[in-house]
Amino acid sequence: PPWPWKTMSVWRIMTWMLTGSNQSSEAQTTRLVRDVILAEDFKIEDVKGFNAHTEMGRLDASEAKLGDNDIFRRDGWKEAAAEILVPTREKDPNGNGQTFTVPGFQYRPLTAVIHAAFSEAASKWFHFTPFKRFWKSPLTGEEQRLHDELYTSDAWIQAHDDLQKQRRTDGCKLEKVIAGLMFWSDSTHLAQFGNAAAWPVYLYFGNQSKYARACPTSGACHPVAFIPTLPETIKRFIASITSAKRKSYSDVLAHCKRELFHAIWRILLDDEFLDAYKNGIVIKCHDGVRRRVFPRIFTYSADYPEKVLIATIRDKGICPCPRCLLPKSRFGGIGLRADMLGQLARTQQFLKDTVIAARNAIYKAGAPIKGAAVERLLKEFSLVPTLNTFADRLGPLGLNCFPMLVVDLLHEFELGVFKSVFRHLIRLLYAINSEYIAVLNEHFRSIPSFGRGAIRRFPSNVSDVRQNAARHFEDVLQCAIPAFEGMFPDEHDDIIRLLLFRLAEWHALAKLRLHTDDSLDKLDQALNALGRQLRRFQQLTCSAFQAMELPREVAARQKRQDQSANGRESTSGARPKSFNILTYKLHALGDYTASIRLFGTTDSYTTQIGELAHRLIKMLYQSTNKQDTSKQLAKQERRRTRIRRQQSSTTLFRDLHTSELPPEAHHFLSGNRCNNINLASYLGEHKDDPADFIPKLKDHLLSRLLGLDYDGDEREFSNAQRGDILFVNNLSRVSQAKRLQINFTTYDVRRDQDTLKPGCGRAVMMLSREQGTNPHPFWYAQVLGAFCIQVLHIGPDIRNRSPQSMEFLWVRWLGVVPRYRWGFKEGRLPKVGFIPDSPGAFGFLDPSLILRACHLIPAFADGRTDDLLRHGPTVARPFGEVDDWTAFYVNIFTDRDMFARFARIGVGHQ
């Protein structure tokens, strides 16, 4: 075979991977070999004359051979045309609306999708009966309600109770269960370049665990529709039937978009679905039991522009919230008791008679869509003249369509509230000294990454605010306190530090996957503190500086002006910018506690799940011919669904655990013979580093061999006692691990894993052994090396006469900075620093004592020093560094579990 391939078979596989019109990834090529070529039932003679196009045609044609009543045929894609009425401004008591047809709507009947989902193998994981979960603290004995899944929520329990109370007149004795429907919809671009886009509607079932629904490969996502957009011909159609002026023309176009959206949902919520909603569907489930299944819509996740469409309210109207009628002028009271009571007292409602009266004014009296007659009816309630399909079709059956528009942490907070705060902080830095921007960027670049995507490496220019993904702003929020420290005048530095802490605290609580009654109380308290600090920031700090537009904002504004200038000269230069807290996104933070109590935790219905589902749609688009996008996507999705159903149900969670470390193990030091080193030679190469390595190592190993309790201070033994431990091979073959994996139980009673590379500035934490008043809960150490050594114990106290393999970590200890106060009340992160060079500065640690890895961020405001260790390169420092940071902040916001440990609210930590 050609060099360097081992065999011709390997060469052909790699050639297939690296050539062709679209190269395959390494993971996909490995999957081809393992799952196909090496499969026990794969026979090479079966694929002679194979042609993928022919087989694909056979797959498409096979569905037509299924019976008309076969459920796996009935849930296939169908095509329909949506009709809307376009007003003409003519007076006509019979109605002046002209019908405009939008063809090509691709959808799947909801009842058929429900029937198929409850019949297929994945439904064996479905929960049919809701329940409440309680937890009794082993420390306090206090019993608390747990909030997590939708099927343990108050909304589901109430719906289940109402369903069981219904009396049937047909004598049906089948078990009555709920199909918990959770909808997502959002428009997305399908390609990096061009205008190709799709507007899919996804259906998930709340009967399934949220941990499966959040996994894109679990098959829990059911695309049920591709919402069409208004074609370009609508403009000519409007012009042909009305002589509306430019402003009125745009109003008509916006009205048509709303009408089309609800016309689409009127097709989806057809009479068959309404009958199922009222009387249920008899389904023989995968377990062989026949049940009467009643669909119930619990949540609809969407961003704010789409919430406005669904709720049929005005975008940024007087009352812009889709869940309450609190006026925008009162949004600044976020966190106050009056604000919470106002939201509860003025819940949103659909005023059908009022909307019908407004439509009569438009379609019969010829009034403009935003004319005085219509505005007089609708403006006070921020309504629009469109009949809400959800309220109209399902309202009589008990659905309140406004609470289902659940909160959206991704768009409302990460891309909303925090993004606006961060951008204004950048404006303030420009106002103080533009040179600070480069310093801020350098701070962020110096922050190390952490975990598997928990904290990623920051881009070179964080201050440019070009990051479009919410995860970028989440990372910035979690690391912002040390980066901004010391960059503002003292009287404002504390305000900004506390503001960033309150933002991160609220965000961490709102994003928890498991809540208790106590943690929900903490969420309310955090909101109160955040609202108070935001108002203080606006009144004291923002008013002290003249903030101007950022350079990128100026460029964007000038570009917009140039596009609409029509020959007029556009204005240049930065304009003043103020910090606005009267926004819907800030107001929405007050709904999170109520939403969690009603529907479960926010990760169950976050729009991030829908964003992950877009990956499948974009991948399917690559297999289309790029013509008639919705129809092509529907065809590709159908192929994938049929193949998924043919696969074994055991593959549902196949990819959720891929580590070589079993979940029940505590840790793993990766290593092999190639990683063996001569420890004596290693120490000789670093003779200028801390001495007494071997005596201290023997003290550490002897303490463990003798079963002595670890209290943080290594027990010192005499030279004679140290002689009782012998190193096999005289330190010539010591395994040095390149990677340390640590399993731990999370706050929500699941298993997770940290992976770190010893010797690269990575740190770990363990339970503190300190006694006394208010001891710090954890100890911290930087891992310099991880080793596995063969030892032989001899002497009078021997417990095992055979050679033993012992693992140990060589660490550099960190201690809490003296006289520094940290905590949630103070709004300060824990602060630690390296112990000055002394016998206790370095030591050894049993890996089994580690809780998990931790994220340390340099305290940039304190600078660097060489007082803690000699100046120059050393194995105790990252490569290229000759001194140390004076102190570090412990990032308690790095992930949910880390926050729960410091907040002491983790069920899995008790």
N, C-alpha and C positions, 0 to 999 in steps of 0.2 A: 504493500500500500504506500501511497505518497507519505513522505515524512511530515509531521511526527506522529501520524495516526497509527494505532496499534493493529487494526484490522481493516479490511475493505468495507466491512459492515459499518464500522464506526465512521469511516471516511464518507460513506454515502449518506449517513444520517446527518453529519455535520455539513455536508455540501447542500443537502436539502434545506437545512436551517439557514445557511448564510447566503443562499441564492434565491432567485425568484423575484416576483414583483413586490412582495411584501415579506421581509425577513421575519422569521418566527423567533420568539424570545427563548432564552436558555431554559426557562421553566416549562414552556410549552413543548419544547423538544424533548426534555426529560420525561414529561407526561406522556408524550407519544410512545416513547420506548417502554416505559414501565406499565402503562395502562393498556397499551394496544399490542405492541410487538411481543412483549414478554407475557401476555395474558395466557392462561392455560388453555383457553378455548380458541385461541387465534391460530388459524391454519393458513399457511402461505398459499396452498392450492385454491383456497376459497376466494382469493382476490385476483386470480388470473382473469384478465380482460376487464378489470375494474375501471369504471368511469364515474367520477363523483357527480357529474351533471345528470347522468342517467339515474343514479341512485337517489338523488335529490328529487327528481321528477317522480320516481316511484313513491317516495315518502309523501309528496304533496297529493298525489292521486289517491293514495290509500285512504285518506280521510273521507273521501266521497263514498267509499264502499261501506262505511259504517252506517248502521241503521239511523233513520231520521230521529229516533228517540234516544239514541246513544248519547249519554251525557257528555262524553268526551268529544262529540261532534257538535252538540248544541252550544258548547261554550267557546266555539270558534269565533273568528272575527266576521263581522257583518258590516255592510256599508249602507249609509242612509244620507238623506239630504235634510238640512236644517232650514227652516223658513222663518223669516222675520218680517215685521211690518215696518216700513219706512214712512214716517209722517210727511205730508205734503203741504202743510200750512193752509189747507182749504177747509172751509166750514162745511161739514157734512154730517147730519145726525146719524147716518148709517156707518160712519167711520171713513176717514180719508187715507188710511194706511195702504200702501202699495207693497205687495209681496215680493220679497227678494229671496232667492234660493241660494244657499251655500252648499254645493255638492261635496261628496268625497269624505263624509264623516265616518271614520273607522271606529267601531266599538264592539264590545262583547257584552251580551245580556247579563246583567248582574245576577239574576236568579240562577242562570246556568253556571256562572263562575262559582257561586256559592255551593251549588250542588256538586260540582266537580271537585272543589277544594275539600269538602267534607267526605268525599268518596275515595280520594287518593291516599297513598301511603303516608304522606306527611301529616295527615289528620290524626294519626295515632298519638301525636304530641299535643293535641288540642285539649283545652280545659272546657268542660261543658257546664260545670257547677261552680259559681263564684264562692269565695270564702274570704274571711278576714284572718290576717296573720297577727299574732301577738308575740311579744318577746319579753322575757323576764330577766332583768339584769342579774347576773350571778353576784355582783358586788353590793348593789343596793336592795335587791329583791323587788324593785319597782317593775310593774308590768306596763308595756306600752304597745300601741298599735303600730304596725309596720305598713308603710306605703311603698309599693313598687310597681307591680304589674297592673294592667287594665282590668284583668279578671279578679283582682282583689280590691278594686276601687269601689267607692260609694255609688258611682253612677251605674256600674254593672250590677251591683247587689240590689239597688233599687229597681232597675229594669227587670231583673230576674224575679224579684218578689211580685212586681206588678203583673208579670207574665203568668206566674203560677196562680194568681187570683182570678185570672180570666176563666169564665165558664164556657164550655163548648157545648153546642147543641147537637153535634153529630155523634156523640158518644165515643170520640177518640180517646184512647187511654195511653197513647204513646208519650214518652218523656218529652217535655217541652224544654228546649234549650235555645240559647241565643247565639247567633252568629254576629260577633262584634266587628262591625265594619269600621275601618280606619282609612280615610282617603288622604292622598297626597297629590298635588298637581303643581306644576311649575314649568314655564317655558325654558328651553335650553338650546344653546347652539350645538350643532352636531359636528362641526368641523372648525379647525382653528382659523381657516380662511374661508371667505365666502359668506353667504347669507342663509345657508341651510340651517333650519331650525325645526324643532318639534315641541309640541305642548302635550305631554303625556299625562294621563290620570292613572295613578297607581292605587291599587286596593291591597290592604293588608288585613289579616284577621287577628283581632285582639285575643282570640282564644289561644293563640300561639305565644310562647314566651318572647319577650322583647329582645332577649339575647340572640334568638334565632332570627327575628325580624331585622335586627341590625346588621346581620351578616349577609352581604350581597350574594354569596354563593349558596345560601340555604334554600333558595327556591320559594321563599315566603312572599316575594313581591309578585303581584298579579297585575300587569298592565291591562286596563280595561277600556281605554279610549285614547284617541289622539284628537285633541280639540283643534278644529281648523280656525284659521284666521280669516278676516274679511278679505276677499280678493280685491285686486285693483279695480275691477269693474264696478265696485260699489260706488266709486267716486263719480263715474259717468252716469250711473243710475240715479244717484241723488241729484246731480245737476239736471238730469232730464225731467225730473218730476217736481222740482222745486226751484225757486229763484232765490234761495237763501243767501244772505251775505256771508262774508268770510267767517265771521265769528259764529254766526248761527250754523254755518256749514260744519265747523269743527264740533259744535254741540251735537249735531245730528249724527256725525260719524262716531262720537263717543257713545251716544245712545245706542247706535246699531251694534257696537261691540258688546255692550251689556246685554242687549237683547239676544245676540247670538250665543253668548255664554249660557244664558238660562234656557235658551231653546235646546242647546246640546244636552243640558241636564234633564230637560223634560223628556228627551228621548231615552236617556238612561233610566230615569225613574218612571218607567212605563207602567201600564196597568198590571202586568204580571208581577212586577216588583211590589206594587202597592198591595196586591192580593197576598203576596208572601209576607209582607210587613204586618198585615192584619191577621191572616189565617195560618201562616207558616208553610213550610215545604217539608213533605215527608221524604227523608233521605235514609238510605241504608248506608251507614257510615262504614269506615274501613274496618272497624272491629266487628262488623256483622250485625250490629244493633240498629234497628229502625228507630229514628227519632223525628220529631216534628221541630224543624229549625226555623226560628223567627229572626230575620235580619233586623239589626238595630244599628243606626249610625251613631257612633260615639264622638269621633274626632275628625276634623278636616284640617290638615296642616298645609299652610301656604304662607307666602310672604305678604306684606301689607297690601301692595297693589291688587293682589288676587283676593285677599280677604275683603277688600272693598267691593270687588265684583260679586263675591258670593253673598255678602250681607246686603247688597244693593243700597249702599250708603255712598255719600260723597267723599271723594279723596280730599283730605285736609279741609273738611267742612267745619261747621261750628262744633259739632259733636263727632269727631273723627274716629272714635273707638267703636269697633264692631261688637263690643260686648256690653257697653253701658252708654248712657246719655249724658255723661259728665261733660260740660263744655270745656273747650281747649284752654280757656283762660284760667281754669282751676288746676291745670296739670302740674303746676309748680309746687303743689302741696304734697308731692309724692312722699309716702311714708308716714304722713300725719294721720291721726285718727279720723279727722274730718274727711280726708280724702278716701279712706277705706269705707267709711259709712256712706259717703256719696256714691261710690261705685255700687254698693249693695242696694241702695235705695232707688237708683235710677238705672235699672237694667234695660238693655236694648230690647225693643219689641218691634214686630212688623205691623205697621198700621195699614192693613190691606184696603180699607175703605178710603183712606186718604190717598193712597197710591192710585186707586181706580179713579178717584175724582180728578187727579192730576192727569191721568192718561186720557180721560174724557175731554179735558181742556185741550190736550194736544191733538188727539185723533178725531175729535168731533167738532170742537170749537175753533181749531186751527191755530191755537196759541203756540208761540215759540217754546222750545224745550226748556229754556231758562227765562221765559217771559214772566211778567209780574204775577199773572194768575197762577202759574205753576209754582213760582218761588214762594208765594204766600201760603201755599199748602205744605210744601216740603222742606223749605230752608231751615226752619226752626229745629227739625229733627234730623237734618243732614241726610234726608232720603233722596232717592232718584226715582223717576217715573218708569220703573221696570218692575214687573211682578216677580217676586222671589219664588223660584220654582220649589225650593226646599220647604218654605213656609206654606206655599199654596198646595203642594201635593201631599206633604207629610205632616204639616201642622195639625190638620184634623185628626191624625192618628197619634198625636202626642209628642212629635218632635219639636223641640225648641232649637232652631238652627243657629242661634247666636252663641250659646256656650260651646258648641262643637268647634268653633273657630279658636282653637287652643293657642296658647302662648307659643312664641317662637324664639328660643334663646339665641339661635344663630343670627337671625336678621335683626331682632329687636335689641339685643345687647352687644354681641361681639362685633357685628357690622353696623350697629346703631349707636347706642349710648357710649360704649367705650371708644369706638372709632372717632366720635365727635369730640370726646374729652382729649384723646391723644392728639388729634389734629390741632386743637386749640392750645395745648401745651407747646406744640412746635411753634405756633404763631407767637406765643409769649416769649419763647427762647429767641426768636428772630427779633422781637421788640427789645429784649434785654441786650443781647450780643449775638450777632449771627455766627460768630466763631464757635459758639457753644454747640452748634448743630453738628460740626465735625467731631467734637468731643463725645456727644451723645451717640453718634454712629459707632465710634470706636468702642464705647462701653458695651454696646449690644454685640459687636463683633467679638468681644473678649469673653462673652458668656458662653460656657460650654454647653453642648447638647446633652440631653438626658433621655434615657429609656428608648423604647421603640416608638419614636414619633411623639413622645410626651413634650419634649422641648427640642425643637430643631435648630440647626445652625441659622443664625440670622443673616439676611442679605447685607451687602456692603453699605446700603443707604436706607436704613430703616425710616429715617425722618422724611423721606420722600412720600410716604404713605401710598405707595403704589400697590401694595399687597391687596389682591382682590379676594383671596380666600379667607374665610373666618378663622381658620386655624392659625394664620399668621398673626392676627390681632389677639387671639387667645394667648399665643406664646409671648407677645409683647406685654400683655397685661400681667402675666405670671412673673415676668422678670423686670418690670418697669421700676420698682421701688429703688433698687440699687443703682440703676442706670441714670435716674433723674436726681438722685440725692446730691445735694450741694450745688446744684446749678441755678438755684433761684435765691434771692435775698432771704435772710434767715426768717423774717416774719412770714414769708410765703412758702418757704421750703417745708415747714411743718404742715401747713395746710395741704400742700400737694402730696406730701408723703402719706398723710392720713387719708386723703381722697383716694389715692391709688390702692391703699390697703383695703378701704371699705368696698371699692369696686371689685377687687379680687376676692374678698371674703364673700360678698353677695353672690358673685358668679360661681364660686366653688360650692356654696350651699345649694344654689338653684340647679346645679348640674349633677347633684348626687343621684346615684341609681337606686338607693335605698334610704328612705326617710323614716324617722321615728317621730312621735309627737313632740319630743324635745327638740329635734333638729328643725322641725317646722316652726317652732317657737323662735329658734335662733334665726331662721330665715326672716321672720317678721321683724325681729330686733335689728338684723343687719340692714333691712330695707329702711327702717327708721333712721339708723345711723348714716346710711348712704345719702338719703334725701337731705338730712341736716347738713352733711358735709358738702354736697353739691351746691346748696344755697349759699353756704359760707364761701365756697370757692368763687361763685359768681359775684357775690356782693363785695368781697374783700380783695381777692387776687385779680380777677378779671377787670375790675374797675380801676385797678392801680396801673394798668399798662394800656397803651394804645395798640391793640392787636390789628394787624393788617393781613390781607390775603397772602397765602403762600405763593411762591413763584409758579407752582404748577396750577394753582387755582386761577391766577391771573391769565396764564396761557390758555386754560380751558375756557374762561369767560370771553377772551378776545376771539377765540375760534368760533364760539357760538354767535358772537356779534357779527363776525365776518360773514357767516353763513346766512344771517337774516338782515344784513345791513341794507340791501337793496340800493347800493350806491352811497349810503351815508357813511361818514367816517366813524370808525369805532374808537371808543375811548380807551386809553392805555393807562398803565399805572395801577398799583395796588389800592384797593379800597379797604376801609375799616371793616372789621369783622367782630361781631359780638358772640358771646356764648349763650345759646338758647336752651332753656330747660322746658319750654312749653311745647313738647313734642309727644306724639303718640307713643313712640318707642320707649320713652322714659315713663310715661303714664302706665304702659303695659306691665311694668315690673310689679305693680301692686296686685296683679291678678295671679301671680305664680303660686302662692300658698294655696289659694282656693282651687286652682287647677290641679295641683298635686293631690289635694284631698279628694277631689271629684273624679279625676281620671288616672291617678298614679303619677309617677315621676316623669320629668320632662324628657328623659332620653327615650321614653316609649313613643312619643309623638313629635320629636324634633324634626324639623325640615331637613336635617342632615341625612336622615334615612332616605328621603326622597332624592337628595343630591347624590348619594351613593348609587341609587337605582339608575340614575342617568348614565352611569358608566356602561350598563348593559345596553341601553338604547344607542349610545354612541358607538359601541362595539358592533352592534347589529347593523348600524348605518354603513360601516365599512364594507359589509357584504352585499349591499344593495347596488343597483345600477344608477343611483342618485336621481331617478325620475319618479314622480308621484311618491314622495317620501313617506307619507303616512301609510299608504297601501303596502309599500315595500317593507317598512318596519313591521307592520302587522304580520306579513308573510314570514319574515325571519323569526319573529317572536314565536309564531305558532310552531315552527320547526323545532326551536329550542325547547319549548314546553313539552312537546311530544317525546323528545329524547329524554328529557328530565324525568318524565313519568315512567319511562321504561327502565330507568336505572333503579338499582336497589335502594330502598329507603334508608339503608345503613349509611349511605353517603351523605345524609343530611348534615351531620356534624363532623364529617371526615376531616375537614381542613382547620377545625378550631384548635387542635393541639398538634403542633408539628415539631415540638422541641424534643431533643434527645433526652432531656431530663424528665423522668416520670413525675406526674403532679404530686404524688405522695412524698417524694424525696425533698429534703430541705435545700440542698445545694449540689453543685457539680463543678469540679475543676477539670476543664478540658485539657487533655494532654496525651502524648504518646511517646514512643521511644525517641522520636526525633526532637522532642522537647527536653530530653535529659541533659543536665548540665553538670559540670564539676563545680560544686558549691565552693570548695576551697579556692579554686582558681577565680571564681566569680568574686569572692570577697577580696582576693588579692588585687584584682583589677580596680576595686573601689576601696582601697585601703585608706583613703582620706575621708571616707564617709564614717558615720557613727561606729564606734568600736564596740567590743564585747558582744559581738553578734553570737558566737558559738556558746559562751557561758549563759547568756540570756535565753537562747533557744533551748538549751538543756533544762534550765529552770522552768520554762513554759511547758515543755513536753513532760517533764517529771511530775509537775502539778496535775496534769491531765491523767497520766498513768496511775498516779496514786489516788485519783478520784477526789481531789480537793476542790472545794467550791471556789468559783471565780468571783472575786470581789473588786476587780479592777487593778489591784496591785499584785505584780508578779511575786510569788514566794521565792526568796533567795535560799539556795542550798549551798552546802559546803562543797569543796572540790572533790572530797571523797564520795559524797552522795551523787555528784554529777558523774562520777565514774561508773555509776550503776546503769547508765544508759549508753549504749554503743550504737554507732551509726554503721549500718550495713554498707559495704563497699567504700567505707571511709570518705563519705561525701562526694564520691566520684560519679555517682549516678542518681542525682536528685532530679525529680520531675518538676519542671517549672511550667505552670499553667499559663496559657495565653488568654484564657477567658474564664471568668467566674460567673456561674449562673446561680441565682438564688430564687427559690420558690417561697411564696408567702401567701397567707390567707388575707384577703382584702376585707374592707369594712362591710361589704355586702355579701360576705360568706361565700366567696369564690376564690379560686386559685389563680394567681398571677405570677409573673416572673420578671426579675431584673437581670440584665446581662451587662457586665462591665469588663473592661480590659485593664488588668493590674498594671501599675506603673505609668498610667497616663493621666494622673491627677484625679482619678475617680475616688469617691468616698463612700463609706458605708456607715450605718447607724445601728446601735444596739441599745437595749434597755439599760438605763442608768442604775448603778448600784449605790448611788448616793443616799444618805440619810439626812434628816434634819428638816428645817422649815423651807417649804417651797423649793425642793430640789428640781433641777432641770430633768425632764423625763428621759432624755436620751444622751448617749455618748456618741462621739463621732471620730472617725479615723480615716486617713487617706491610705489607700492600699498601694504599697510599693511593689509587692510581689506576692504571688501565691505558689506554694510549693507542696509537694508530696514526698515524704522521705521514709525510708525503711529503717526501723530502729529495733533494737533488741534490749529488753529490760532484764537486768540481772540484779542480784542483791537480796537482802532479807525481806523486803516488802513486795516482792514480785507477785504479779497477778496473772501474767501470761508469759509462758516461757518461749513462745514462738515469735519469730520476727513479725513486727506489726507495721502496717502502712499508716502513717499519720499525716494529716493535712494541716497546714498552718498558713496564716497570712502574716507577712511582715508589714507593719503599719507605722505611720507617723500620726501621733495623737493630736487632736484638737480639743481645746477647752473653751468653755463659755467665757466671753469677755467680762472681766470683773466690773461691778457697779453699773452694768447695763441692764435696763429693764425692758423686757419684751412681753408680748402677749396681745390678746385680742382687745382687751380694754384699752391698752396703750396704743394699739394700732402699729405695732412694731414687729419685725421679723426677728427670730433668734439670731444672735451674732456670736460667732466663734472665731478662734484664731489658733495658729500652731503654738504648741507649748515650746517655750524657748529651749535652746540646746542644753540638755541635761540628761541624766540617766533615765528619766521618765519620758523623754520626748519621743523615743522610738520604742517599739515593742512588738509582741507577737499576739495573735488573736486566733482563737478557735473559730473556724468558719460557721460552725453550728450555732454560735451565739448571735450571728447577724440577723437583724430584723429584715432589712432590705437596703438597697443602695439609696443614697440621698444626693440632692442637687445643691451644690455650694456655689454661690455667686460672689465674686470679689466685692468687697466694700470699697468701691472706687474712690469715694470721698476721703478715705483714710490713707490712700496711697500704698506704696511698696516700701519694704525695709529689708536690710540684711542683718538686723540685730537678732533675729530668731535662729539663724544658722549661718555658717561662714559664707562669705561672698564667693560666688563662682558656681560652675556646673557641678551637680551632684545627682546621684540616683534618686534622691528625695524630691527633686524638682522635675517638672516637665522639660523635655528637650529644648535647649536654647535659652532657658531662663537662668539667671544668676542670683536672683533674690526672690523674696516671697511677698505676697500680698499681706498687709498688716492684719487684715481680718476678712472674714467671709460672712455673708448672710446665708442662713439655711432657708432654702426656698420651700416654704410649707404649702405653696399653691401649685407645685409642679404637676400633681395629678389629684384625682378625687381621694385616693387612698391615703396619700401623704397628708392632705388637709384633715381627713377624718382622724388620723392619729394625733395630730396636735390639738384638734378641737375636741377630742375625746368623745366622739359620737359614733364610732364604728361598732356595729353589732359583732362583726367578725373579729374584733380586737379584744373583746372582753374575756 
